[in-house]
Amino acid sequence: MELTQEHDLLQRLADLKVKSSVLEVQEVDREAMTKKTVQLINAQDDNITRLTCDPIKILDQAGFEADEISESPVDFDSVMQELNDRLVRAGVIPGHPLFLGFIPSGQGTYPSALGGFLPAAFNTYSVIHLESPAAVQMENRLIQWVADLFGYPAGHAGNISSGGSLATLTALAVSRDSRRLKAAHFHRCVIYCSEFTHYAVQKGLGAVGMREAVLRKTPVDTSFKMTAAALEKQIKEDKEAGLLPFLVVATVGTTLTGSVDPVDDIADVCERHQLWLHVDAAYGGFFALCDDMKQLFVGVERSDSIVVNPHKGLFISSGVGVLVVKDGGKLQQTCSLQQTPSVFEGMQFFSAEHLSPCELSFELTRSFRGAQMWLPLKVFGVGVFRAALEEKLLLARYFYRKLKETGEFELPLEPELSVVLFRATAPPGVDINNFNQQLLNDLNSDGKVFMTPAVLGDQYYLRVCILCFRTHMEHMDLCFSLIREKRGHLWGSFQSNA
Amino acid sequence: MELTQEHDLLQRLADLKVKSSVLEVQEVDREAMTKKTVQLINAQDDNITRLTCDPIKILDQAGFEADEISESPVDFDSVMQELNDRLVRAGVIPGHPLFLGFIPSGQGTYPSALGGFLPAAFNTYSVIHLESPAAVQMENRLIQWVADLFGYPAGHAGNISSGGSLATLTALAVSRDSRRLKAAHFHRCVIYCSEFTHYAVQKGLGAVGMREAVLRKTPVDTSFKMTAAALEKQIKEDKEAGLLPFLVVATVGTTLTGSVDPVDDIADVCERHQLWLHVDAAYGGFFALCDDMKQLFVGVERSDSIVVNPHKGLFISSGVGVLVVKDGGKLQQTCSLQQTPSVFEGMQFFSAEHLSPCELSFELTRSFRGAQMWLPLKVFGVGVFRAALEEKLLLARYFYRKLKETGEFELPLEPELSVVLFRATAPPGVDINNFNQQLLNDLNSDGKVFMTPAVLGDQYYLRVCILCFRTHMEHMDLCFSLIREKRGHLWGSFQSNA
């Protein structure tokens, strides 16, 4: 690229402009590309919404090696065809009404998808107020709405992360810093949770440098909830042993059992011992929209930080979690640079009036995630979400009752939220764990439904999580029939072998 | 919600199904919604691509308070109108060809935007191989492609993060863990960088629990590059003082000056002292695609980890960073759970054959970011990016020469990549820093161009970063004319005041 002659340089620049101008896709091509994309989306949704749809899960995952990245362009239709053949035709379809296997990570209502599209096209830079004041204010408004939902007073601050793990990691760092803990004491620090606390906490501790800290799993009651008394006993013992209790993680809706820890009682303990109370409401948080559920959320307003996942309870596309810290200054202290390196000082276009997201999270540039949450909330209104969440709660009770009435299943827990645990009684002489493991395999084998297990103590249960906006009564009826049918077959096969 | 009667429950479920079914937007509405969205995008791009476009930056940011979240739905067109009025009509337009102020965080080529749309609509769950094998394999293929670009051998592993900060945070954690550093020793640990190393490193250190560690800024040469000799001297002194040197961050393309640290020399030092070498190529990395630039990347293949931002050098929409760690096992060791809590064991659908992204990053659920990178690379082919990047390099040289030829500007550094620093000479008796601060204000005031400063030592420079795919020779000509014009006016005003 030694271009000594001015003429050479101008010629080369003219050539390169022509070559690189391909990146500016023309309007007519955009229309064709968009049309093709929407066709794929519609075809997929057609599949899903028909009850006689394609399997929820294709088990044969061979032959899905991704294509190479090549020097030359590939026709857009071929690229889309490849995506269609591969993305859609293998794996699990998360938007399916019988996706009951994990707490669904969003089902992608259409406006949410457009909320992924529009800012990606505008390339909205949503992390500095100066650059995109509207995006920042929209995200702040969403955080305010979440804070209001849980009764946080003014003075809070938060951020919109990629999901619960990153939000939890940040909450851990803030709680760590709020105590001005020295690294030399990390190994003496104690974090309290239960066996059912999500492993995002353990993962986050590794990230924030506290792998050596003590992660204390306090006993749960028969509903798999933390007990405040056991927690307090443990804290006292730890203090006497010279350890440094500093953080309690309470869960509003454990992913495995749907249990809600007694937050108010735990808040009493935290208050007495001056511990940071973090509430993991990633799964259960948005059930606070349902009037009848208010009692489950008593005490959440007393916590120091909350994580809630719109891509779960608001049925939106994956990649949107919200962290709110009651004392916003503490979040800023952890995330903002205490001292900007002097050479970058001229680059800090921050305003005192409007805090920017990059001062309140560990991320600098990132996508304008708020749009995926903003569009559906505006377009549908909060009332629809309230109704959909109430429906999920009632579906769980409905399904629980139906299973119970048959007398063929053991149900360890009346559902508080939208998770139902059950296991089939086993034929005489057959190990109940093996029987249910086999039952789960049979249920998942033909791809009509997707469920996961929960191993409680040494007991193996099946687990159904109802949180897809497409799941209605008829789907739970179908799920129920499948379970009874497979159970019947399995029971029969054991008897014919006996 | 006390529903004792079976009949009540069924009736309530039927009602709620009707209410919540609104979330399943029908095909005809989707078409209308998509059309409206694309109209907005096209209108914005029309604005941008005309040279007589709307200002790049609207300074009056008052009155952009975001609307409330309301109980009732808002008509889609009104929501979009609000977005249009607010997002587009305030702040800085990052896709503008005269957005020269920051290393552009992506300009959002259209296929990249579709790559934000499609997976959000499919709600592709890209972090566990079992759930979405094709998405995982596509992301792994992209990581492989990046690793190949920098000459990493087999055995590496990586992840696609939201951007450079999260990728850097993760690299710091991996380097920390690779040395099995105890928290008790964090305050004795030393990280080496230069004054020009991006503050993401300082921010990340706070996140990973190492705020107490020593962040040593070693001297730079006259091109603002780290010097291996000064680095080694400092390491020796620190070792003698009983400190624990463990990590060096070298930068391939500092954001402030576009300088490339001498990675090969630094790698020698790291090898001799057994330090982790992390290469921050967030801005400069993809220039490795240009054949003539190979010499700048010598030694990068000897590093232990690399961060590169596709949303910079690949001109794609914000929110896509790539981390690659040479010894993939180390990344997994830091990010994967060492021991899964027993109750969650049944939930771990991991395969030994295919590592899942959630085992190689701190994030669990997140969006399928790979699509924003995959689509443009496939649709345009690598060749176009190569041409576009070469164009940016030549534009920087072209612009540098033009400024230099006038004799009216001081240029402290011949551009190596696509950043150009300059300042106007000041009229006699006028402080050169004040003069240039005023010049920058004047340039940014009418929104025709957007630039930022760089304060080097106590000298104030203006800074132009060329990395938008829309920036061509005519834009640099326009930028040049604006600078000369404003400089002339400013000079005149000082003389008339004198």
Interface residues (C-beta under 8 A of the other chain):
Chain A: M1 L3 E6 L9 L10 R12 L13 A14 L16 K17 K19 S20 S21 V22 L23 E24 V25 E27 D29 R30 E31 M33 T34 T37 V38 L40 I41 N42 Q44 T49 Q61 F64 E65 A66 D67 E68 I69 S70 E71 S72 P73 V74 F76 V79 E82 L83 R86 L87 V88 A90 G91 V92 P94 G95 F102 S105 G106 Q107 G108 T109 Y110 P111 S112 A113 L114 G115 G116 F117 L118 P119 A120 A121 F122 N123 T124 Y125 H129 L130 E131 S132 P133 A134 A135 Q137 M138 N140 R141 L142 W145 S162 G163 G164 S165 L166 L169 T170 A173 R176 D177 K182 A183 A184 F186 H187 E195 F196 Y199 A200 Q202 K203 G204 G206 A207 V208 G209 M210 E212 K217 L256 C290 D292 N309 H311 F315 S317 S318 G319 G321 T334 C335 L337 Q338 T340 P341 S342 V343 F344 E345 G346 M347 F362 E363 L364 T365 R366 S367 F368 A371 Q372 L375 P376 L377 K378 V379 F380 G381 V382 G383 V384 A387 A388 E390 E391 L393 L394 L395 R397 Y398 R401 T452 P453 A454 V455 L456 Y460 F469 R470 H472 M473
Chain B: M1 L3 E6 L9 L10 R12 L13 A14 L16 K17 K19 S20 S21 V22 L23 E24 V25 E27 D29 R30 E31 M33 T34 T37 V38 L40 I41 N42 Q44 T49 Q61 F64 E65 A66 D67 E68 I69 S70 E71 S72 P73 V74 F76 V79 E82 L83 R86 L87 V88 A90 G91 V92 P94 G95 F102 S105 G106 Q107 G108 T109 Y110 P111 S112 A113 L114 G115 G116 F117 L118 P119 A120 A121 F122 N123 T124 Y125 H129 L130 E131 S132 P133 A134 A135 Q137 M138 N140 R141 L142 W145 S162 G163 G164 S165 L166 L169 A173 R176 D177 K182 A183 A184 F186 H187 E195 F196 Y199 A200 Q202 K203 G204 G206 A207 V208 G209 M210 R211 E212 K217 L256 C290 D292 N309 H311 F315 S317 S318 G319 G321 T334 C335 L337 Q338 T340 P341 S342 V343 F344 E345 G346 M347 F362 E363 L364 T365 R366 S367 F368 A371 Q372 L375 P376 L377 K378 V379 F380 G381 V382 G383 V384 A387 A388 E390 E391 L393 L394 L395 R397 Y398 R401 T452 P453 A454 V455 L456 Y460 F469 R470 H472 M473
